[in-house]
Amino acid sequence: MKQLLLEISPDFVPSLDNFVPGRNAELLQALREGADGSQAERFVYLWGAPSSGKTHLLKSFAAAVSGRGGSAVYAACGAALPGDLDGHDVVALDDVGRLDGDGQIALFNLYNRLREGRGRLLASGPCAPAQLPLRPDVVTRLGWGLVYQVHGLSDEEKTQALHAHAASRGFRLGAGVAEYLLRHWRRDLPSLLAVLDALDRHSLETQRPATVPLLREILQLPPEA
């Protein structure tokens, strides 16, 4: 059982199709149109709380463009702007608020190159552009395009997503399993879905239904008082 617990990891390939939109339906549609080139606006900025889905969307957007034969790259920002971003039609930059002075200059120059070359930029940060601790000229450019807040899923929406994922794998969650998981596990959706996958495997191996007691075994948690 200890090994099974260690194997629980979000081995999850994000895509625009498996993103659970919740209150982000308009944003998701805009990214679909951007990926296929039908969206006129070429610069989009996403902001929201940690685990709200920003990274999922950025990786998915780059993958969707690449899947259609375009040249796209995803990169997570540190103090410096990641290298190897030139030569791509689409750049997806995660967490631009972390960039230092030199990184911000590099982002400014990248933005201008993409604009002149008809490229696209999808960027993310923890807050709206005007609240970013960045150079004014960078903040202005990030706010010129479409700006969307990424709303995290409510517990009810996560519960619905968990039941839908279980159904897609051909099993049914017992009463209270989704709610128990939300109370006792990491709350980002990839981690929650990874537990369901482990629960499904253990249920098949032991020939036991996917109930709260079986879930407690996987998570190595004692029964609730």
N, C-alpha and C positions, 0 to 999 in steps of 0.2 A: 504493500500500500504506500509506503514511503516513496518508492520509485515512481508510482503513479502520480503522486503529488508533485514530485520534481518535474515530471513530464508535462505538467499543465503550463502551457505558455501560449501566448497569442500568435500561433503560427497561422496567420490570417493575411490573405492577400487582398488589400483594399481595392475596391473598384467603385465607379459611380453607381453601378447596379446594386451593390450590396450595402451602400450607405443608407441607413435608416433616416429618412428626412425629418420626421417630426415637424417642427415649425420652420424647417429650412427648404421647403418645396421650391420656392421661387429661386433661391440660390442654386439649388441642384439643377434646375432647368437652365439657368444662365450658364453654368459650367458645362452642361451637355452641349449647349449651342456654341460655346467657346471652343470646345474640343473638336467639333465638326466644322468650325469656321463660319458658322452662320450668325454668330454674335458679333455685331459691329464693334462694340467696345473691346479693346485689346488689353486693357489693364484693369485688374480686379484685386481688391484688398479684402482679406477676411480677418475678423477679429473675434475673440471670445475667450472664455475661461479654459484652463487646462482640461484635457479629455473631452472637449466639446465636439471634436471631430475635424479640426482644422488640418492636422497632418494627414488624416485619411483622405480628405478632399484634395489636398495638394498632390499627394502621390497618385491618386486616382486620375486626376486631370492630366498629369504628365503621361501616365500609362495609356490613357485613352487617346491622346494625341499620337503617341508612338505607335499604338495599335492601328491607327489610320495611315501610317506611313510618314508621319511628321517627325521632325527632330526635336525632342523634348528632354528636359532634365529636371530632376527634383534635387534640392539641396537644403540641408538644415544649416542655418546660420550659427556661427560662433561670433567671436569678436571681429574676425575677418570674414570677408565674403568668400565663400568656397571657390576654388579654382575650376577651370574647365567649363565655364559657362558660355564662353563665346562660341559662335558657330551654330547655336541652336535657335530654332524658330520660336520655341516656347520654353520659358524658365519658370519653375515653381520654387519660390524661396520661402522657407519656413522660419518664423520667429525673427523677423528683421530688426526688432527692437533690441536685439543683443549686439548689434554691430557697433564697433568703436569708430573713432573719427575716420581712420583710413578706410574701414569697411563701408562707411556711409558714402564716402567719395566714390568708392568703387561701385556702389549701388546706383548712385546718381549717374555715373557714366554708362552703366549697363542699361539703365532705363532709357537714356537718350539713344543708345545704339539700337535697342529694340524698337523704339518709336520710329527712328529713321529707316530701319530695315523692315518695317511692317511686322515685327515680331509681337509676341504676347508675353505678359508677365502676370503671374498669379502669386501674390505675396500674402503673408499672414503675420499677425502680431497679437499681443495680449489685450490691446485696447484700440480704440478708434485712432485714425491717423493723427489727429490734432493733439492727442495725449501721449504720443510716442516721444521718448527722450532723444530725438534725432534732429539733425540740421533742418532748419526751416525749408530749404529748397527740396530736401528729400521728402519731408512731411507733405509739402504741397503736391508733389508729383504722385505720391501714394494716394492722395485724396482726389486726384483728378478723374480717375476712372470710377468704376462701380465699387461701392463699399458695402459689405454685408457683415452683420453680426451673425456668428454661428451660434445658434441656440442649442445647448445641451439637451439631451432627451430627459423627459420627466421619468419618474419611477414607473408610472403607468405605461409610458411608451417603451421603456426598457423591458418591462414584463411582457408586453405584446411581442416585442422583437425576439425575446427568448423563446416564447411559445412557438412563434413562426419558425425559428431556426430548428427547434426540436422536430416540428412537423416536417420540415424539409429533409431531415435525416431519417424520417420514418418512425419516430417514437413520440410518446406523449409524456409530458411532465406531470408528475403527481401533484396533488393539491399542496400548495404552499412552497413548492420547490423554488420557483422564480423569486418569490418574496424573501425566502430564507437566504438565497444566494446574494441578493442585493444588500442584505444586512451584514453578511459575513465575508464578502470577498471584495476585491478591487472593483471599482464601479465603472471603469471604461469598458465599452462594449466588446472589443476584441478579447479582453481577459475573461469577461463573462461567458462569451461564446466558447472559448477554449475549455472552460470548466464543463460546459454542456457536452462538448465532444468527448471529454474524458469520462463523464457520467454515462454517456451512451456506450462507450467501449466497455466500461466496467459492468454495466447492466447486461450487455450481451454475454460477457465472459462468465458472470455469476448466475445468469438466468433469473435476475431479480428486477423488479420494476424500478423505474427512475423516481424514487421517493426521497423525502427529506432524510430518513435514516441512511440511505445509500449515499446521498450527497455528503452527509456528515462524515462518513467513512473516508470519502475521497479527500475532503478538506481537513481530516483529522481533528474534528471538533467534537467536544462532548455534547451529550443531549442538553437541551435548554431546560432550566429548572421550571 
